[in-house]
Amino acid sequence: MAPARSAQKTAAQISAQTSLAHIKATWRVFQQISADTKDLDDIPHYWPQAQAFDLPAVEYTAREVRSGLLFWAFAQRRSAAASSVFAARIQQHLDRCGISLRDLVWQTDNGSEFIGGHDRRGHPTGFPAALGDSQHLRIPPAAHTFQSDVETVHRLVEDEFFDLESFAGRSDFLAKAFTYQLYFNLVRPNSHKQNLSPWQIVEQLQPRWPLQLCLLPPVFLDYYLNDSGGYDLPRLPYCRG
């Protein structure tokens, strides 16, 4: 009887996933970003290189759900400050490109790097504060399937990037990470989205939006952190249509 119940459960899960995919296909572009972090110290091909060249141990990932557009950055460890600068940098970039931040929801898990807090005046601090006018939605505890969009990216980048590339140093790492991001956003077809790349989906739905939307390069987040536990974020140039 157990195998039959297992088969029924699997069929139900597949049906639920299919229904969810159909629902997401009706969403606006930049209706939701799913964000998460990934440990890199368990990737056999990558980790010896990381130790040799002081490469990052943690990946910060944000994925726009409707198109699949990828933004990522890197740090030596998880922290509220690193999460804040990661979000603030993306928000600044989206604002420059004309994206309505008020209509955008960021979804995360309940990791301490995303929870944030409040100051003495009751104002939000940390990651939620970095989102500005956007909303922050945290998934229920242990509901990891809610983050399937970003978890899928984590599997793909491990298989297609970290398990394949060799690096000569930190600058070479960032250059190759940016090249992969451009490939992912502009060229790589997604079989679950009619074999279109993220940018092709954006072009179909928002033909007036600038290509620069896809061109935010990855950075080492630690570079922006200051001794007070906060961060210093330089202004980015405006996107041009």
PAMIKE-375394 format. One record per atom (N, C-alpha, C): x, y, z; residue in one letter. Coordinates in steps of 0.1 Angstrom, whole numbers. Atoms other than C-alpha are relative to their C-alpha. Example, Ala and Ser with C-alpha at 12.3 -4.5 7.8 and 13.67 -1.06 7.14 Angstrom:
R  9  -12  0  A
R  123  -45  78  A
R  9  12  0  A
R  -9  -11  0  S
R  137  -11  71  S
R  -8  11  8  S
END
This chain:
R  8  -12  0  M
R  0  0  0  M
R  9  13  0  M
R  -9  -12  -1  A
R  29  24  7  A
R  4  5  -13  A
R  -4  -6  13  P
R  41  26  -29  P
R  -12  7  -7  P
R  12  -6  7  A
R  5  34  -41  A
R  -2  14  6  A
R  1  -13  -7  R
R  3  62  -15  R
R  11  10  -5  R
R  -11  -9  5  S
R  37  75  -26  S
R  -2  5  -14  S
R  3  -3  14  A
R  27  74  -63  A
R  -11  11  0  A
R  11  -10  -1  Q
R  -5  93  -54  Q
R  5  14  4  Q
R  -6  -12  -5  K
R  15  119  -35  K
R  8  7  -11  K
R  -8  -5  11  T
R  39  123  -64  T
R  -9  7  -11  T
R  10  -5  10  A
R  10  128  -88  A
R  -6  13  5  A
R  6  -13  -6  A
R  -6  154  -65  A
R  10  11  0  A
R  -10  -10  0  Q
R  27  172  -62  Q
R  2  6  -14  Q
R  -2  -4  14  I
R  32  173  -100  I
R  -12  9  -4  I
R  12  -8  4  S
R  -4  186  -104  S
R  1  14  6  S
R  -1  -13  -7  A
R  2  213  -78  A
R  10  9  -6  A
R  -10  -8  6  Q
R  34  224  -94  Q
R  -4  5  -14  Q
R  5  -4  13  T
R  18  225  -128  T
R  -10  12  1  T
R  10  -10  -3  S
R  -11  246  -114  S
R  7  13  4  S
R  -8  -12  -4  L
R  14  270  -98  L
R  7  6  -11  L
R  -6  -6  12  A
R  33  274  -130  A
R  -9  8  -9  A
R  10  -7  8  H
R  1  283  -148  H
R  -4  13  6  H
R  4  -12  -7  I
R  -7  309  -121  I
R  11  10  -2  I
R  -11  -9  1  K
R  28  324  -123  K
R  1  6  -14  K
R  -1  -5  14  A
R  25  327  -161  A
R  -10  11  -2  A
R  9  -12  1  T
R  -3  353  -155  T
R  5  12  7  T
R  -5  -11  -8  W
R  18  375  -133  W
R  7  11  -9  W
R  -7  -10  6  R
R  33  408  -143  R
R  15  -2  2  R
R  -15  0  -2  V
R  71  411  -148  V
R  3  10  11  V
R  -3  -7  -12  F
R  85  423  -116  F
R  -12  2  10  F
R  10  1  -10  Q
R  55  414  -96  Q
R  6  -6  13  Q
R  -7  6  -11  Q
R  77  392  -74  Q
R  14  -4  -3  Q
R  -14  6  0  I
R  114  385  -68  I
R  1  -9  11  I
R  -3  10  -10  S
R  124  354  -49  S
R  15  1  3  S
R  -14  -1  -4  A
R  157  357  -30  A
R  4  -10  10  A
R  -5  11  -9  D
R  178  332  -12  D
R  16  1  0  D
R  -14  2  -1  T
R  214  323  -3  T
R  4  -14  -3  T
R  -5  13  3  K
R  235  293  -13  K
R  14  -2  5  K
R  -13  4  -4  D
R  265  277  4  D
R  8  -5  -11  D
R  -8  4  10  L
R  294  272  -19  L
R  11  -10  4  L
R  -12  8  -5  D
R  318  252  3  D
R  -2  -15  -1  D
R  3  14  2  D
R  302  219  -6  D
R  1  -4  -15  D
R  -1  3  14  I
R  310  220  -43  I
R  15  -4  -3  I
R  -14  5  1  P
R  341  198  -49  P
R  9  7  -10  P
R  -8  -7  10  H
R  353  215  -81  H
R  4  14  4  H
R  -1  -14  -2  Y
R  349  250  -68  Y
R  8  3  13  Y
R  -4  -4  -13  W
R  359  249  -31  W
R  16  1  1  W
R  -15  -1  0  P
R  397  242  -35  P
R  5  13  -6  P
R  -3  -13  7  Q
R  398  272  -59  Q
R  -3  12  9  Q
R  4  -10  -9  A
R  379  293  -34  A
R  10  2  12  A
R  -10  -1  -10  Q
R  405  285  -7  Q
R  13  6  -5  Q
R  -13  -5  6  A
R  434  292  -30  A
R  0  15  -3  A
R  0  -13  5  F
R  422  325  -43  F
R  -9  10  8  F
R  9  -8  -9  D
R  400  338  -14  D
R  -13  4  -7  D
R  13  -2  6  L
R  368  334  -34  L
R  -11  -2  10  L
R  11  0  -10  P
R  334  337  -18  P
R  -5  -13  4  P
R  6  12  -5  A
R  317  311  3  A
R  -15  0  -1  A
R  15  -1  0  V
R  281  323  -1  V
R  -4  7  -12  V
R  7  -7  11  E
R  260  332  -31  E
R  -13  6  4  E
R  13  -7  -2  Y
R  232  357  -29  Y
R  -7  0  -13  Y
R  7  1  13  T
R  206  351  -55  T
R  -14  6  1  T
R  13  -6  1  A
R  175  370  -66  A
R  -5  -3  -14  A
R  6  4  13  R
R  152  358  -94  R
R  -14  6  -2  R
R  13  -5  3  E
R  123  376  -110  E
R  -8  -11  -5  E
R  7  13  2  V
R  96  350  -111  V
R  -6  -1  -13  V
R  8  1  13  R
R  76  358  -143  R
R  10  -3  -11  R
R  -9  2  11  S
R  106  360  -166  S
R  12  -9  3  S
R  -12  8  -4  G
R  133  341  -146  G
R  13  8  0  G
R  -12  -9  0  L
R  157  371  -148  L
R  8  -2  13  L
R  -9  4  -12  L
R  187  364  -125  L
R  9  12  3  L
R  -10  -9  -5  F
R  206  388  -103  F
R  7  -8  11  F
R  -7  7  -11  W
R  234  375  -80  W
R  12  8  4  W
R  -12  -6  -6  A
R  263  386  -58  A
R  6  -10  10  A
R  -7  10  -8  F
R  287  370  -34  F
R  6  6  12  F
R  -5  -4  -12  A
R  300  372  1  A
R  8  -11  7  A
R  -7  10  -8  Q
R  323  354  26  Q
R  -9  -7  10  Q
R  9  6  -10  R
R  294  348  50  R
R  -13  7  -2  R
R  13  -6  -1  R
R  257  354  55  R
R  0  11  11  R
R  2  -10  -10  S
R  249  386  73  S
R  -12  9  -4  S
R  11  -9  3  A
R  221  411  76  A
R  5  12  -8  A
R  -6  -11  8  A
R  244  438  62  A
R  2  -4  -14  A
R  -2  4  13  A
R  253  418  32  A
R  -13  -2  -8  A
R  13  1  6  S
R  217  410  25  S
R  -6  13  -3  S
R  5  -13  2  S
R  208  446  28  S
R  6  7  -12  S
R  -7  -6  12  V
R  234  458  3  V
R  -4  -7  -13  V
R  4  8  12  F
R  224  430  -21  F
R  -14  6  -4  F
R  14  -5  4  A
R  187  442  -20  A
R  1  14  -5  A
R  0  -14  3  A
R  195  479  -20  A
R  6  3  -14  A
R  -7  -2  13  R
R  218  476  -50  R
R  -10  -4  -12  R
R  10  4  10  I
R  191  457  -70  I
R  -11  10  -1  I
R  11  -10  0  Q
R  164  481  -60  Q
R  4  13  -6  Q
R  -5  -12  6  Q
R  185  511  -70  Q
R  0  -2  -15  Q
R  -1  4  14  H
R  191  494  -104  H
R  -14  0  -6  H
R  14  1  6  L
R  154  486  -110  L
R  -6  14  0  L
R  6  -13  0  D
R  144  521  -100  D
R  6  9  -12  D
R  -6  -7  11  R
R  169  536  -125  R
R  -6  -5  -14  R
R  5  6  13  C
R  154  513  -152  C
R  -15  2  -1  C
R  14  -3  1  G
R  119  525  -145  G
R  -10  -10  5  G
R  9  10  -6  I
R  105  496  -126  I
R  -7  6  12  I
R  8  -5  -12  S
R  77  504  -101  S
R  3  -9  12  S
R  -4  7  -12  L
R  91  494  -67  L
R  -12  -2  9  L
R  12  2  -9  R
R  57  499  -50  R
R  -8  -12  -4  R
R  7  11  5  D
R  43  471  -71  D
R  7  -13  1  D
R  -9  11  -1  L
R  71  447  -63  L
R  0  -7  14  L
R  -2  7  -12  V
R  72  420  -37  V
R  12  -9  0  V
R  -12  9  -2  W
R  104  403  -24  W
R  -4  -11  9  W
R  3  12  -8  Q
R  99  368  -11  Q
R  13  -6  4  Q
R  -12  7  -6  T
R  125  352  12  T
R  -5  -11  10  T
R  2  9  -11  D
R  128  324  37  D
R  1  8  13  D
R  -1  -6  -13  N
R  131  331  75  N
R  14  0  5  N
R  -14  -1  -4  G
R  169  332  76  G
R  3  13  7  G
R  -2  -12  -8  S
R  183  357  101  S
R  6  11  -9  S
R  -5  -10  9  E
R  200  375  72  E
R  -11  8  -7  E
R  11  -6  7  F
R  165  384  58  F
R  -10  6  10  F
R  11  -4  -9  I
R  144  390  90  I
R  0  15  3  I
R  0  -14  -4  G
R  156  425  99  G
R  -5  2  14  G
R  5  -3  -13  G
R  143  443  129  G
R  -5  14  0  G
R  5  -14  -1  H
R  132  478  141  H
R  9  8  10  H
R  -7  -9  -9  D
R  150  507  156  D
R  -9  5  11  D
R  8  -5  -12  R
R  139  526  187  R
R  -12  8  -4  R
R  11  -8  5  R
R  115  547  166  R
R  -10  -10  -7  R
R  9  10  7  G
R  99  515  152  G
R  2  -1  -15  G
R  -2  1  14  H
R  113  519  118  H
R  8  -13  -4  H
R  -6  13  3  P
R  124  487  100  P
R  15  2  -3  P
R  -14  0  2  T
R  161  479  98  T
R  4  -12  -8  T
R  -5  11  7  G
R  182  455  78  G
R  -6  -2  -14  G
R  5  3  13  F
R  169  437  47  F
R  -13  6  -3  F
R  13  -6  4  P
R  133  449  49  P
R  1  15  -3  P
R  -2  -14  2  A
R  145  485  52  A
R  6  3  -14  A
R  -7  -2  13  A
R  167  481  21  A
R  -10  -1  -12  A
R  10  2  11  L
R  136  472  0  L
R  -8  13  -3  L
R  6  -13  3  G
R  123  508  3  G
R  -15  -2  -1  G
R  14  0  2  D
R  88  510  -12  D
R  -6  -14  -3  D
R  5  13  3  S
R  86  473  -20  S
R  -4  -8  12  S
R  5  8  -12  Q
R  69  447  2  Q
R  10  -12  2  Q
R  -8  12  -4  H
R  87  418  20  H
R  -9  -10  5  H
R  8  11  -4  L
R  70  385  22  L
R  9  -12  4  L
R  -8  12  -5  R
R  85  356  43  R
R  -9  -12  -1  R
R  8  12  2  I
R  74  321  35  I
R  -2  -7  13  I
R  2  7  -12  P
R  60  298  62  P
R  12  -9  3  P
R  -12  8  -4  P
R  87  279  82  P
R  0  -14  -7  P
R  -2  13  6  A
R  100  248  63  A
R  -7  -1  -13  A
R  8  1  12  A
R  79  256  32  A
R  9  3  -12  A
R  -11  -3  9  H
R  109  254  9  H
R  -5  0  -15  H
R  5  0  13  T
R  88  247  -22  T
R  -5  14  -5  T
R  4  -14  3  F
R  76  283  -20  F
R  12  7  -7  F
R  -12  -7  5  Q
R  112  292  -31  Q
R  5  -8  -12  Q
R  -5  9  11  S
R  113  268  -61  S
R  7  7  -11  S
R  -6  -8  11  D
R  122  295  -86  D
R  14  2  3  D
R  -14  -3  -3  V
R  154  305  -68  V
R  7  -13  3  V
R  -7  13  -3  E
R  162  269  -57  E
R  4  -6  -13  E
R  -3  5  13  T
R  161  259  -94  T
R  13  6  -5  T
R  -12  -7  5  V
R  187  285  -102  V
R  12  -5  7  V
R  -11  5  -8  H
R  209  273  -74  H
R  5  -14  -6  H
R  -4  13  6  R
R  209  238  -90  R
R  7  2  -13  R
R  -6  -3  14  L
R  216  252  -125  L
R  13  6  1  L
R  -14  -7  0  V
R  245  275  -115  V
R  10  -10  5  V
R  -10  9  -5  E
R  261  247  -96  E
R  5  -9  -11  E
R  -3  10  11  D
R  259  223  -126  D
R  7  7  -12  D
R  -4  -6  12  E
R  266  249  -153  E
R  11  10  2  E
R  -10  -10  -3  F
R  290  273  -136  F
R  11  -5  10  F
R  -10  4  -11  F
R  307  262  -103  F
R  6  -13  -3  F
R  -6  13  2  D
R  312  226  -114  D
R  9  -1  -13  D
R  -7  0  13  L
R  327  236  -148  L
R  12  10  -1  L
R  -10  -10  2  E
R  347  268  -145  E
R  12  -1  9  E
R  -13  -1  -8  S
R  383  273  -133  S
R  3  15  0  S
R  -2  -14  -2  F
R  394  306  -119  F
R  14  3  3  F
R  -14  -4  -3  A
R  427  325  -118  A
R  1  10  11  A
R  0  -10  -11  G
R  417  349  -90  G
R  -14  6  1  G
R  13  -7  -3  R
R  389  372  -77  R
R  -5  7  -12  R
R  5  -7  11  S
R  387  394  -107  S
R  -5  -9  -11  S
R  4  10  10  D
R  385  364  -130  D
R  -13  -6  4  D
R  13  6  -4  F
R  358  349  -109  F
R  -12  9  -3  F
R  11  -10  2  L
R  336  381  -111  L
R  -2  1  -15  L
R  2  -1  15  A
R  342  383  -149  A
R  -7  -12  -5  A
R  6  12  5  K
R  332  348  -155  K
R  -15  -2  6  K
R  13  0  -6  A
R  302  351  -131  A
R  -9  9  -8  A
R  8  -9  8  F
R  290  381  -151  F
R  -3  -6  -14  F
R  2  6  13  T
R  295  363  -184  T
R  -11  -11  1  T
R  11  10  -1  Y
R  273  334  -171  Y
R  -13  7  2  Y
R  12  -7  -2  Q
R  247  358  -159  Q
R  -6  6  -13  Q
R  5  -5  13  L
R  245  374  -193  L
R  -5  -11  -9  L
R  5  12  7  Y
R  242  340  -209  Y
R  -14  -4  5  Y
R  12  5  -7  F
R  215  330  -184  F
R  -12  10  -4  F
R  10  -9  2  N
R  195  362  -189  N
R  -4  3  -15  N
R  2  -4  14  L
R  199  369  -226  L
R  -2  -12  -10  L
R  -1  11  10  V
R  204  335  -243  V
R  -6  -13  4  V
R  4  13  -4  R
R  197  305  -222  R
R  -15  -3  -1  R
R  14  3  0  P
R  163  290  -231  P
R  -5  -7  12  P
R  6  7  -12  N
R  140  279  -203  N
R  -11  -9  -5  N
R  10  10  5  S
R  121  247  -212  S
R  -14  1  7  S
R  13  -2  -7  H
R  94  256  -186  H
R  -6  13  -4  H
R  6  -13  4  K
R  88  290  -202  K
R  1  1  -15  K
R  1  0  15  Q
R  83  281  -239  Q
R  13  1  -7  Q
R  -13  -1  6  N
R  120  278  -245  N
R  5  14  -3  N
R  -4  -14  1  L
R  124  316  -241  L
R  10  3  11  L
R  -9  -5  -11  S
R  152  333  -223  S
R  -7  11  8  S
R  7  -10  -8  P
R  143  357  -195  P
R  -1  14  -8  P
R  1  -13  7  W
R  151  388  -217  W
R  -11  -1  -11  W
R  10  2  10  Q
R  129  374  -245  Q
R  -14  1  6  Q
R  13  -1  -6  I
R  100  371  -221  I
R  -2  15  4  I
R  2  -14  -4  V
R  106  407  -208  V
R  -3  8  -13  V
R  3  -7  12  E
R  107  419  -244  E
R  -14  -1  -5  E
R  14  2  4  Q
R  74  403  -252  Q
R  -10  7  8  Q
R  10  -5  -9  L
R  56  416  -222  L
R  2  15  3  L
R  -3  -14  -2  Q
R  74  450  -218  Q
R  10  5  -10  Q
R  -9  -2  11  P
R  89  459  -252  P
R  7  14  2  P
R  -6  -13  -2  R
R  98  495  -240  R
R  11  0  11  R
R  -10  0  -11  W
R  120  484  -211  W
R  14  -2  -6  W
R  -13  0  6  P
R  157  488  -216  P
R  8  -13  2  P
R  -8  12  -2  L
R  182  460  -221  L
R  9  1  12  L
R  -9  -2  -11  Q
R  203  475  -193  Q
R  -6  -7  13  Q
R  7  7  -12  L
R  177  458  -169  L
R  7  -13  3  L
R  -7  13  -2  C
R  197  426  -175  C
R  14  1  3  C
R  -14  -2  0  L
R  231  441  -171  L
R  6  4  13  L
R  -5  -4  -13  L
R  236  446  -134  L
R  11  -11  4  L
R  -10  11  -2  P
R  270  428  -128  P
R  0  -4  15  P
R  -2  5  -14  P
R  277  407  -97  P
R  11  7  7  P
R  -11  -7  -8  V
R  299  421  -69  V
R  3  -9  12  V
R  -3  6  -13  F
R  316  410  -37  F
R  -7  10  10  F
R  8  -9  -9  L
R  291  424  -11  L
R  9  5  11  L
R  -8  -4  -11  D
R  318  425  16  D
R  7  13  -3  D
R  -7  -13  4  Y
R  334  454  -3  Y
R  -7  12  5  Y
R  8  -11  -3  Y
R  305  476  6  Y
R  -3  2  15  Y
R  3  0  -14  L
R  303  468  43  L
R  9  9  7  L
R  -9  -9  -8  N
R  316  493  68  N
R  1  -6  15  N
R  -3  5  -14  D
R  329  489  104  D
R  -11  1  9  D
R  11  -2  -10  S
R  297  500  120  S
R  -11  -10  -2  S
R  10  11  3  G
R  278  470  106  G
R  -10  4  -10  G
R  9  -4  11  G
R  261  490  78  G
R  7  -2  -13  G
R  -6  1  13  Y
R  270  495  42  Y
R  0  14  -7  Y
R  -1  -12  8  D
R  280  522  18  D
R  -2  -4  -15  D
R  3  4  14  L
R  264  519  -17  L
R  1  12  -9  L
R  -1  -10  9  P
R  275  541  -45  P
R  -12  1  -9  P
R  11  -2  9  R
R  249  555  -69  R
R  4  -6  -13  R
R  -3  6  13  L
R  246  536  -101  L
R  -5  9  -11  L
R  5  -9  11  P
R  242  553  -135  P
R  -14  -4  -4  P
R  14  3  4  Y
R  207  556  -149  Y
R  0  -9  -12  Y
R  3  8  12  C
R  194  531  -174  C
R  -4  9  -11  C
R  4  -8  11  R
R  189  544  -208  R
R  -8  -9  -10  R
R  8  8  10  G
R  162  532  -232  G
R  5  0  -14  G
END
